[in-house]
């Protein structure tokens, strides 16, 4: 997933060592950031997890908060180091995301009264993948046209077409990630209610949360098709993506039509399959681009 975004931004041009290095550093940055965010979330959600997910590391007693904090701190430091090696722009993106996530999880998540606040803002953490991947390429480009310079941050080689593609990918991530979050919010509704976390399920009810989830899955698929039409992605991506999209729509529709008795059982499946859909979409981008590059440069297929 983390390699696919800068590869999509770069296209099917010849890969120099500089571009390969940028892709590797992007993967390392985002991978460390993922682990850091995952652990910080477990630390801040310990009260909710003790109610609805007692098997998780902290509630089950497999690890202490102090040790988990040290691990999260290590991954956070590595995230900043790798981002700094890419560019100042990418370091700023990572830093802004970290500050927003920390402030959201620690202070806003349980206190803001906006309906569904938690699930409205949580997916913005994942949208960093789109921003980081494109900015990594824009700051590494050697082209002299369309250069933008800002003091401290440095140069950006940017064009309107790539900005639109980044925005489309941004919204794909937002809707696809949020769509799988909503079924998980249905599962966690009791814990969220006790701790004051506002999700779609706690704000509008489980049935409406299932409806919104289906709508978001649908929108994400439309955006995926538009990305195919606008980028170098081939028909291979489109066919496999459509199969994947139709499958998750079927699962989501089953949740939408479920009754109160079976809704949580189906929500478990919808949440897990939705996350698989989210990640697999990027795997399809990576595989499609890799096959095209191998064919173009080595005629292997």
ABEGO torsion letter per residue (X at the ends): XAAAAAAAAAEABBBBAAAAAAAAAAAAAAAAAAAAAAAAAAAAAAAAAAAABAABAAAAGABBAAAAAAAAAAAAAAAAAAAAAABAAAAAAAAAAAAAAAAAAAAAAAABABBGAAAAAAAAAAAAAAAAAAAAAAAABABABGBBBBBGAEBBBBBAAAAAAAAAAAAAAAAAAAAAAAAAAAAAAAAAAAAGBBBAAAAAEAAAAAAAAAAAAAAAAAAAAAAAAABABBAAAAAAAAAAAAAAAAAAAAAAABBAAAAAAAAAAAAAAAAAAAAAAAAAAAAAAAAAAAAAAAGAX
